[in-house]
Amino acid sequence: NAGVTQTPKFRVLKTGQSMTLLCAQDMNHEYMYWYRQDPGMGLRLIHYSVGEGTTAKGEVPDGYNVSRLKKQNFLLGLESAAPSQTSVYFCASSYVRESPYEQYFGPGTRLTVT
Amino acid sequence: DQQVKQNSPSLSVQEGRISILNCDYTNSMFDYFLWYKKYPAEGPTFLISISSIKDKNEDGRFTVFLNKSAKHLSLHIVPSQPGDSAVYFCAASGGGANSKLTFGKGITLSVRP
């Protein structure tokens, strides 16, 4: 049982390049989330999904797109990377019908945009 | 506007002493609160939670207290150990259909041997 995994672990992009971050979970969780963590800013929600085929915007969605084609996978895309998107990205999942609404996090992807 | 505030960015305590990490919130619709612990280069891991119908929850060395009237919660770690050195995030949820968590900025705890 791997929990939540993220691919890749590190990536360096040039401004304007695109990439996709992959999140996979093997806990049969319904809800999945993408966060970014910046120094002094805590964790901010980018997009989330309440089930296969559905996505919704979080607190900081601009510049990102997501897709949830399969229940176990949640993809985060950057169409045209900008230096402001340099951050550590965390994926999380939860089985929301059970309290305490605990979210399980992946190990993170460190992205640098030059 | 920050709905979950962790106003102290860091805390340093002696091994064996109590660590008290504070968190304030502004949204009265929050009804569930969680603490997460994060080591460098790892994802956050769940530590302890509390429902708004309680004012205290204990799990081993960790106790969370909730004061709803003050919109304040605190995490107590007794006794503190060097392995507790990490960043601690306070998070809040509106519960029900709103499963999203709102996180504070985090507090860096250093436990000195």
Contacts between the chains, C-beta under 8 A, distances in Angstrom:
chain1	res1	chain2	res2	distance
A	4	B	43	7.4
A	31	B	99	5.7
A	33	B	100	7.8
A	35	B	103	7.9
A	40	B	9	7.5
A	40	B	105	6.1
A	41	B	105	6.3
A	42	B	6	7.8
A	42	B	89	6.4
A	42	B	103	4.7
A	42	B	104	5.6
A	42	B	105	4.0
A	42	B	106	5.4
A	43	B	44	7.2
A	43	B	89	6.5
A	43	B	91	8.0
A	43	B	103	4.2
A	44	B	103	7.6
A	45	B	100	6.3
A	45	B	101	7.7
A	48	B	100	6.6
A	50	B	99	7.6
A	58	B	100	7.2
A	90	B	43	5.5
A	90	B	44	7.2
A	92	B	43	7.8
A	94	B	99	6.4
A	96	B	99	4.0
A	99	B	32	6.7
A	99	B	49	7.8
A	99	B	51	7.0
A	99	B	95	7.7
A	100	B	32	5.8
A	100	B	34	6.2
A	100	B	49	3.8
A	100	B	51	7.3
A	101	B	32	5.8
A	101	B	34	7.4
A	101	B	93	4.8
A	101	B	95	6.6
A	101	B	99	5.4
A	101	B	101	7.1
A	102	B	34	6.7
A	102	B	46	4.8
A	102	B	49	6.9
A	103	B	46	7.5
A	103	B	101	6.2
A	104	B	46	7.4
A	105	B	36	7.9
A	105	B	43	3.5
A	105	B	44	4.9
A	105	B	45	7.0
A	106	B	43	5.3
A	107	B	41	7.7
A	107	B	42	5.9
A	107	B	43	5.0
A	108	B	41	7.4
A	108	B	42	7.4
A	108	B	43	5.5
